[in-house]
Amino acid sequence: MKLYADLPGRRLLQILVDVGLLVWVVLWAEVGRRVHDVTMGLAEPGRRLQGAGAGFRERLTAAGDGVDDLPLLEDRIAGPFRSAAGAGTDIERAGSDLVNAVERLALLIGWTTALVPILVVGLWWAVARARFVRRASSAQRFVDADDDLDLFALRAMANQPMAVLARVSDDPSGAWRRGDRETIRALALLELRDSGLRPPRVA
């Protein structure tokens, strides 16, 4: 499997793209984390509600316990205090629900903010890299000697634009049929360059 091109310029570009992808991932992961943290700020009212409900419940429960020991009154005064303390529990539960909802929202928004741009660019990178690896790895198997350049010359005549072929020869197909090694090599170089490969050395 050929991951990088033989040509120095193209190999450097591929390495820079790989490094750029890593920087992109780190950047958007940090953006997603910050979005999560900012969104979690919306949970502060819920936390205050939790604290207020818990404090209300504790104070009323303590007041009920305080009057519970009074002689003759039994639970006639403590009971209403303890019943009212249930409202504090409801307030605390409402605050808890709000905090949980904000946590879920912050998680969703944070991950979405980070993953969407990472996946879009990562998918483009994966497709481009897979195409290069497939093409270069397949072509590499046929580049062993100068004689193998005929195949790449044929591919160049089929794939390269006419204007590019004209710069190599006025009659590239005729030169190929005549076995003109210089023209065949020039044509093959066009195709090999597109695959990121060096030509074999001339014997």
Kinemage of the C-alpha trace (Angstrom):
@kinemage 1
@onewidth
@group {chain A} dominant
@subgroup {mainchain}
@vectorlist {calphas} color= white
{ca met a 1} P 0.000 0.000 0.000
{ca lys a 2} L 1.415 3.350 -1.041
{ca leu a 3} L 0.338 6.125 1.317
{ca tyr a 4} L 2.462 8.997 0.014
{ca ala a 5} L 3.682 10.102 -3.399
{ca asp a 6} L 7.251 9.622 -4.601
{ca leu a 7} L 7.400 13.175 -5.934
{ca pro a 8} L 8.760 15.477 -3.184
{ca gly a 9} L 6.400 18.377 -3.877
{ca arg a 10} L 3.285 16.246 -3.878
{ca arg a 11} L 4.445 14.238 -0.849
{ca leu a 12} L 5.038 17.473 1.084
{ca leu a 13} L 1.555 18.676 0.124
{ca gln a 14} L 0.023 15.390 1.326
{ca ile a 15} L 1.873 15.639 4.662
{ca leu a 16} L 0.716 19.240 5.084
{ca val a 17} L -2.876 18.191 4.379
{ca asp a 18} L -2.611 15.412 6.991
{ca val a 19} L -1.226 17.846 9.575
{ca gly a 20} L -3.915 20.346 8.618
{ca leu a 21} L -6.578 17.710 9.216
{ca leu a 22} L -5.216 17.023 12.709
{ca val a 23} L -5.188 20.758 13.475
{ca trp a 24} L -8.757 20.992 12.145
{ca val a 25} L -9.897 18.162 14.437
{ca val a 26} L -8.223 19.700 17.493
{ca leu a 27} L -9.625 23.143 16.667
{ca trp a 28} L -13.227 21.990 16.332
{ca ala a 29} L -12.945 19.699 19.360
{ca glu a 30} L -11.952 22.783 21.370
{ca val a 31} L -14.793 24.827 19.833
{ca gly a 32} L -17.249 22.060 20.715
{ca arg a 33} L -15.946 21.957 24.289
{ca arg a 34} L -16.347 25.703 24.680
{ca val a 35} L -19.859 25.628 23.239
{ca his a 36} L -20.677 22.873 25.743
{ca asp a 37} L -19.277 24.942 28.615
{ca val a 38} L -21.170 28.079 27.562
{ca thr a 39} L -24.417 26.148 27.192
{ca met a 40} L -23.929 24.644 30.651
{ca gly a 41} L -24.148 28.192 31.995
{ca leu a 42} L -27.887 27.946 31.307
{ca ala a 43} L -28.072 25.337 34.084
{ca glu a 44} L -27.229 27.901 36.772
{ca pro a 45} L -30.902 28.871 37.438
{ca gly a 46} L -31.681 25.165 37.828
{ca arg a 47} L -28.881 24.769 40.360
{ca arg a 48} L -30.181 27.762 42.312
{ca leu a 49} L -33.665 26.273 42.213
{ca gln a 50} L -32.226 23.003 43.524
{ca gly a 51} L -30.494 24.806 46.360
{ca ala a 52} L -33.549 26.894 47.226
{ca gly a 53} L -35.816 23.828 47.257
{ca ala a 54} L -33.382 21.845 49.390
{ca gly a 55} L -32.970 24.727 51.838
{ca phe a 56} L -36.728 25.292 52.074
{ca arg a 57} L -37.331 21.602 52.739
{ca glu a 58} L -34.611 21.378 55.374
{ca arg a 59} L -35.799 24.479 57.250
{ca leu a 60} L -39.426 23.387 57.341
{ca thr a 61} L -38.456 19.860 58.344
{ca ala a 62} L -36.288 21.257 61.135
{ca ala a 63} L -39.124 23.537 62.263
{ca gly a 64} L -41.520 20.554 62.354
{ca asp a 65} L -39.002 18.559 64.333
{ca gly a 66} L -38.592 21.482 66.716
{ca val a 67} L -42.292 21.722 67.581
{ca asp a 68} L -42.812 17.973 67.545
{ca asp a 69} L -41.555 17.647 71.109
{ca leu a 70} L -43.924 20.260 72.564
{ca pro a 71} L -46.240 18.669 75.125
{ca leu a 72} L -49.957 18.245 74.357
{ca leu a 73} L -49.622 19.348 70.693
{ca glu a 74} L -48.334 16.014 69.331
{ca asp a 75} L -48.297 16.231 65.502
{ca arg a 76} L -50.926 18.937 65.138
{ca ile a 77} L -48.310 21.630 64.510
{ca ala a 78} L -45.415 19.505 63.205
{ca gly a 79} L -47.613 17.882 60.542
{ca pro a 80} L -48.300 21.057 58.528
{ca phe a 81} L -44.593 21.962 58.613
{ca arg a 82} L -43.641 18.555 57.248
{ca ser a 83} L -46.343 18.732 54.592
{ca ala a 84} L -45.097 22.127 53.497
{ca ala a 85} L -41.566 20.705 53.319
{ca gly a 86} L -42.824 18.524 50.441
{ca ala a 87} L -43.117 21.684 48.335
{ca gly a 88} L -39.380 22.193 48.815
{ca thr a 89} L -38.820 18.685 47.471
{ca asp a 90} L -40.884 19.533 44.386
{ca ile a 91} L -38.887 22.724 43.835
{ca glu a 92} L -35.620 20.821 44.226
{ca arg a 93} L -36.798 18.166 41.764
{ca ala a 94} L -37.802 20.861 39.235
{ca gly a 95} L -34.317 22.386 39.539
{ca ser a 96} L -32.767 18.961 39.052
{ca asp a 97} L -34.858 18.328 35.923
{ca leu a 98} L -33.808 21.682 34.505
{ca val a 99} L -30.117 20.970 35.142
{ca asn a 100} L -30.419 17.515 33.523
{ca ala a 101} L -32.163 18.978 30.476
{ca val a 102} L -29.459 21.628 30.058
{ca glu a 103} L -26.726 18.989 30.424
{ca arg a 104} L -28.286 16.903 27.643
{ca leu a 105} L -28.673 19.983 25.438
{ca ala a 106} L -25.087 21.105 26.080
{ca leu a 107} L -23.795 17.626 25.217
{ca leu a 108} L -25.809 17.526 21.991
{ca ile a 109} L -24.832 21.027 20.874
{ca gly a 110} L -21.179 20.521 21.822
{ca trp a 111} L -20.833 17.238 19.914
{ca thr a 112} L -22.771 18.555 16.911
{ca thr a 113} L -20.653 21.705 16.734
{ca ala a 114} L -17.457 19.647 16.781
{ca leu a 115} L -18.445 16.644 14.675
{ca val a 116} L -20.165 18.275 11.689
{ca pro a 117} L -17.126 20.206 10.367
{ca ile a 118} L -14.761 17.388 11.372
{ca leu a 119} L -16.814 14.793 9.482
{ca val a 120} L -17.274 16.989 6.396
{ca val a 121} L -13.551 17.672 6.008
{ca gly a 122} L -12.575 14.194 7.217
{ca leu a 123} L -14.821 12.560 4.622
{ca trp a 124} L -13.300 14.663 1.844
{ca trp a 125} L -9.811 13.755 3.106
{ca ala a 126} L -10.633 10.035 3.350
{ca val a 127} L -12.078 9.908 -0.179
{ca ala a 128} L -9.120 11.804 -1.672
{ca arg a 129} L -6.568 9.711 0.213
{ca ala a 130} L -8.298 6.411 -0.653
{ca arg a 131} L -8.384 7.393 -4.326
{ca phe a 132} L -4.672 8.221 -4.271
{ca val a 133} L -3.700 5.044 -2.384
{ca arg a 134} L -5.720 2.858 -4.748
{ca arg a 135} L -4.354 4.504 -7.877
{ca ala a 136} L -0.729 4.758 -6.741
{ca ser a 137} L -0.625 1.248 -5.278
{ca ser a 138} L -2.062 -0.241 -8.465
{ca ala a 139} L 0.266 1.748 -10.721
{ca gln a 140} L 3.338 0.944 -8.613
{ca arg a 141} L 3.043 -2.741 -9.463
{ca phe a 142} L 3.570 -1.988 -13.154
{ca val a 143} L 6.563 0.351 -12.849
{ca asp a 144} L 9.549 -1.965 -12.727
{ca ala a 145} L 11.516 -1.102 -15.836
{ca asp a 146} L 11.591 1.381 -18.684
{ca asp a 147} L 9.713 -1.108 -20.872
{ca asp a 148} L 6.687 -0.831 -18.583
{ca leu a 149} L 6.174 2.760 -19.663
{ca asp a 150} L 4.189 1.692 -22.744
{ca leu a 151} L 1.153 0.995 -20.559
{ca phe a 152} L 1.327 4.432 -18.950
{ca ala a 153} L 1.850 6.106 -22.300
{ca leu a 154} L -1.337 4.434 -23.548
{ca arg a 155} L -3.211 5.586 -20.433
{ca ala a 156} L -1.886 9.109 -20.935
{ca met a 157} L -3.233 9.191 -24.495
{ca ala a 158} L -6.619 8.063 -23.171
{ca asn a 159} L -6.773 10.291 -20.081
{ca gln a 160} L -4.739 13.449 -20.633
{ca pro a 161} L -6.220 16.568 -22.271
{ca met a 162} L -5.420 17.063 -25.960
{ca ala a 163} L -3.545 20.299 -25.263
{ca val a 164} L -1.235 18.472 -22.864
{ca leu a 165} L -0.598 15.670 -25.364
{ca ala a 166} L 0.154 18.227 -28.086
{ca arg a 167} L 2.965 19.653 -25.971
{ca val a 168} L 4.611 16.224 -25.969
{ca ser a 169} L 4.244 15.404 -29.659
{ca asp a 170} L 2.337 16.470 -32.759
{ca asp a 171} L 1.462 12.801 -33.293
{ca pro a 172} L 1.618 10.976 -29.935
{ca ser a 173} L -0.232 7.856 -31.137
{ca gly a 174} L 1.998 7.575 -34.213
{ca ala a 175} L 5.091 8.003 -32.040
{ca trp a 176} L 3.806 5.255 -29.750
{ca arg a 177} L 3.194 2.893 -32.699
{ca arg a 178} L 6.694 3.605 -34.052
{ca gly a 179} L 8.168 2.805 -30.622
{ca asp a 180} L 9.645 6.273 -30.123
{ca arg a 181} L 11.057 5.733 -26.620
{ca glu a 182} L 11.537 9.428 -25.888
{ca thr a 183} L 7.915 10.271 -26.690
{ca ile a 184} L 6.631 7.163 -24.887
{ca arg a 185} L 8.581 8.147 -21.799
{ca ala a 186} L 7.289 11.736 -21.961
{ca leu a 187} L 3.702 10.483 -22.272
{ca ala a 188} L 4.186 7.997 -19.440
{ca leu a 189} L 5.586 10.748 -17.215
{ca leu a 190} L 2.298 12.620 -17.523
{ca glu a 191} L 0.356 9.658 -16.187
{ca leu a 192} L 2.924 8.750 -13.538
{ca arg a 193} L 2.953 12.336 -12.257
{ca asp a 194} L -0.817 12.194 -11.805
{ca ser a 195} L -0.325 8.994 -9.788
{ca gly a 196} L 2.437 10.570 -7.694
{ca leu a 197} L 5.059 8.095 -8.932
{ca arg a 198} L 8.590 8.441 -10.210
{ca pro a 199} L 9.440 6.757 -13.509
{ca pro a 200} L 11.911 3.867 -13.493
{ca arg a 201} L 15.521 4.751 -14.207
{ca val a 202} L 16.656 4.485 -17.777
{ca ala a 203} L 18.868 1.464 -18.202
